[in-house]
Amino acid sequence: MSTSIVHRPFHGGNLTWAAQLAGCPPSSLLDFSASVSPLGPPATVLAAIQAQLSSLATYPDPAYSQLRQGLARHHGISPNWILPGNGAAELLTWACRELATQTACLLPTPAFGDYRRGLQGFAATIVSCPLLTNQGTEISLEQAIASAPQRQGISPDSGLLLNNPHNPTGRLFHRDQILPLLDTCALVVVDEAFMDFLPPGQQQSVIDLVGPYDNLVVVRSQTKFYSLPGLRLGYAIAQPERLQRWQHWRDPWPVNILAATAALAAIQDQPFQQQSWAWLGQARPQLVDGLTQLPGLMPWPGAANYLLVRSDVPVPPLQEALLRRHRILIRDCLSFPELGEHYFRVAIRTPDDNQRLLTALADVLIG
């Protein structure tokens, strides 16, 4: 069956779609399309979930007091600044609702597809701010915003939606690049879903700026770093008045008991965090080097657990060949209009898995 006939997924991790092309069960696929850690879930998290199974007969604490206190200790902030959610996706929905009330929302592109979906759902005026030239050269964040189309019509009442590290490029913006934007935009939402993948000394989080800036919202996710996409747990960090407003907009129990338990156990597992930083510190440069040596592939270095790769050959047939011949799934970038068919993204996995990918790519590209 051709990729042009099968419904192409909007997100990575759609193993059912890929298995149809590969002609195998989804469990037989090696998935490089979803940027989730290959190390988790941590054993401590699984044990905590097991210990809480009996709690399924009761409703969650609607205030999520214990979870908020644990997250507050982890980040060194007040529990009143934290709102747990059903994945970062739920919280980004409320962020988009607020951004839609601004004159316009600046959106650095290429951008995670759910941003545009959320903004359009609330009829926001979206102003794209390209981070790449047509030749694929990087543009600074400041320049991208200043030179965006329609920029002349943007007022100080504009909003900004940014992720850091950036998806899909993996680019890390220094907090000094974001700080001036807090003084010029009415609302700044920073999605730090992948920030955990950087060791503390390398992170560029702006969580500590929530105190002095009431126009700042930071969204975090436990999906990626702790390999918990099935539990759906994220949290927003902002000043209490804004979070109280969001609470009134949503369902009373958005986070289930097992997800709240898992989140609390995960942030306390320092050995797992150290193991993850050690793994990625070795695996990322090795995969970058291996991809660079293959003909027609140009990987971006990236700061997170995924790599954006430019390909001289169109990606859809390359993706299909990898599925049919090697049962390996990579993420095409067709859902990013600014990238198109000559880019793909791959998660960074274990050294053995990464070598399987390199061997398969060599087979398809070289023969």
Buried (B, 14 or more C-beta within 10 A) or exposed (E): EEBEEEEBBEEBBBBEBBBBBBEBEBEEBBBBBBBBBBBBBBEBBEEBBEEBEEBEEEEBBEEBEEBBBBBBEBBEBBBEBBBBBBBBBBBBBBBBBBBBEBBBBBBBBBBBBBBBBBBEEBEBBBBBBBBBEEEBEEBEBEEBBEEBEEBEEBEEEBBBBBBBBBBBBBBBBEBEBBEEBBEEBBBBBBBBBBBBBBBEEEBBBBBEBBEEBBBBBBBBBBBBBBBBBEBBBBBBBBBBEBBEEBBEEBEEEBBBBBBBBBBBBBBBBEEBBEBBBEBBEEBBEBBBEBBEEBEBBBBBBBBBBBBBBBBEBEBBEBBBBBBBEBBBBBBBBBBBEBBEBBBBBBBBBEEEBBBBBBEBBBEBBEE
